[in-house]
Amino acid sequence: MPVFEPAPLHLRRIDASRNMRRFYLLSIQPTLFGGASLIRNWGRIGTNGQTMMQTFDDSMHAGDAFGRLERTKRRRGYDDAER
């Protein structure tokens, strides 16, 4: 099965009128057992935030979850972070 590992995605949502400065980071990393882990990190900009790791049997399922989360966050107003 082909390996699917998109580049890490760093999104942020800033709304000064609501004092909102949030980030959301998504990445996929291979596991030691041939699967793939979807790593999510989110929180207020300037903090370490929270981290969640979800493990999948293969990278395609992890990639599907990555795409779903990206679409959801973009619908909620998150944009690409400037570098």
C-alpha positions as a Markdown table, in Angstrom:
| # | Residue | x | y | z |
|---|---|---|---|---|
| 1 | Met | 0.0 | 0.0 | 0.0 |
| 2 | Pro | 1.4 | 3.5 | -0.9 |
| 3 | Val | 2.6 | 5.7 | 1.9 |
| 4 | Phe | 0.7 | 8.9 | 2.3 |
| 5 | Glu | 2.3 | 11.6 | 4.5 |
| 6 | Pro | 1.3 | 15.1 | 3.8 |
| 7 | Ala | 3.5 | 17.9 | 5.0 |
| 8 | Pro | 2.7 | 19.2 | 8.5 |
| 9 | Leu | -0.1 | 21.7 | 8.5 |
| 10 | His | 0.0 | 24.8 | 10.7 |
| 11 | Leu | -3.2 | 26.8 | 10.9 |
| 12 | Arg | -4.2 | 29.7 | 13.1 |
| 13 | Arg | -7.3 | 31.8 | 13.9 |
| 14 | Ile | -7.0 | 35.3 | 15.1 |
| 15 | Asp | -9.9 | 37.5 | 16.0 |
| 16 | Ala | -8.8 | 40.6 | 17.9 |
| 17 | Ser | -12.3 | 41.7 | 18.7 |
| 18 | Arg | -12.9 | 38.4 | 20.7 |
| 19 | Asn | -9.3 | 38.3 | 22.1 |
| 20 | Met | -8.9 | 35.0 | 20.2 |
| 21 | Arg | -5.4 | 33.8 | 19.1 |
| 22 | Arg | -5.4 | 30.1 | 18.4 |
| 23 | Phe | -3.2 | 27.6 | 16.5 |
| 24 | Tyr | -3.8 | 24.1 | 15.2 |
| 25 | Leu | -1.0 | 21.8 | 14.0 |
| 26 | Leu | -1.6 | 18.5 | 12.2 |
| 27 | Ser | 1.1 | 16.0 | 11.1 |
| 28 | Ile | 1.3 | 12.3 | 10.2 |
| 29 | Gln | 4.2 | 10.2 | 11.4 |
| 30 | Pro | 4.9 | 6.5 | 10.8 |
| 31 | Thr | 4.7 | 4.1 | 13.8 |
| 32 | Leu | 7.2 | 1.3 | 14.6 |
| 33 | Phe | 4.6 | -1.3 | 13.6 |
| 34 | Gly | 3.9 | -0.2 | 10.0 |
| 35 | Gly | 0.9 | 2.0 | 10.9 |
| 36 | Ala | 0.6 | 5.8 | 11.0 |
| 37 | Ser | -0.2 | 8.3 | 13.8 |
| 38 | Leu | -2.1 | 11.5 | 13.3 |
| 39 | Ile | -0.6 | 14.1 | 15.7 |
| 40 | Arg | -2.8 | 17.1 | 16.7 |
| 41 | Asn | -1.5 | 20.0 | 18.7 |
| 42 | Trp | -3.8 | 23.0 | 19.5 |
| 43 | Gly | -4.1 | 25.9 | 21.8 |
| 44 | Arg | -3.6 | 29.6 | 22.4 |
| 45 | Ile | -0.7 | 31.1 | 20.4 |
| 46 | Gly | 2.3 | 31.5 | 22.7 |
| 47 | Thr | 1.5 | 28.4 | 24.8 |
| 48 | Asn | 2.5 | 24.7 | 24.2 |
| 49 | Gly | -1.2 | 23.8 | 23.9 |
| 50 | Gln | -2.6 | 20.3 | 24.1 |
| 51 | Thr | -1.5 | 17.3 | 22.1 |
| 52 | Met | -3.5 | 14.2 | 20.9 |
| 53 | Met | -2.2 | 11.2 | 19.0 |
| 54 | Gln | -4.5 | 8.9 | 17.0 |
| 55 | Thr | -3.1 | 5.7 | 15.6 |
| 56 | Phe | -4.3 | 4.1 | 12.3 |
| 57 | Asp | -3.5 | 0.7 | 10.7 |
| 58 | Asp | -2.2 | 2.4 | 7.5 |
| 59 | Ser | -1.2 | 5.9 | 6.3 |
| 60 | Met | -4.2 | 6.2 | 4.0 |
| 61 | His | -6.7 | 6.1 | 6.9 |
| 62 | Ala | -4.5 | 8.6 | 8.7 |
| 63 | Gly | -4.5 | 10.8 | 5.6 |
| 64 | Asp | -8.3 | 10.6 | 5.4 |
| 65 | Ala | -8.6 | 11.8 | 9.0 |
| 66 | Phe | -6.0 | 14.6 | 8.3 |
| 67 | Gly | -8.1 | 15.8 | 5.4 |
| 68 | Arg | -11.4 | 15.8 | 7.4 |
| 69 | Leu | -9.8 | 17.7 | 10.3 |
| 70 | Glu | -8.3 | 20.3 | 7.9 |
| 71 | Arg | -11.6 | 20.9 | 6.2 |
| 72 | Thr | -13.4 | 21.3 | 9.5 |
| 73 | Lys | -10.8 | 23.8 | 10.9 |
| 74 | Arg | -10.9 | 25.8 | 7.7 |
| 75 | Arg | -14.7 | 26.0 | 7.8 |
| 76 | Arg | -14.4 | 27.3 | 11.4 |
| 77 | Gly | -12.1 | 30.2 | 10.3 |
| 78 | Tyr | -8.6 | 28.8 | 10.6 |
| 79 | Asp | -6.1 | 30.0 | 7.9 |
| 80 | Asp | -2.6 | 29.1 | 7.0 |
| 81 | Ala | 0.0 | 30.6 | 9.4 |
| 82 | Glu | 2.4 | 33.0 | 7.8 |
| 83 | Arg | 6.0 | 32.0 | 8.1 |
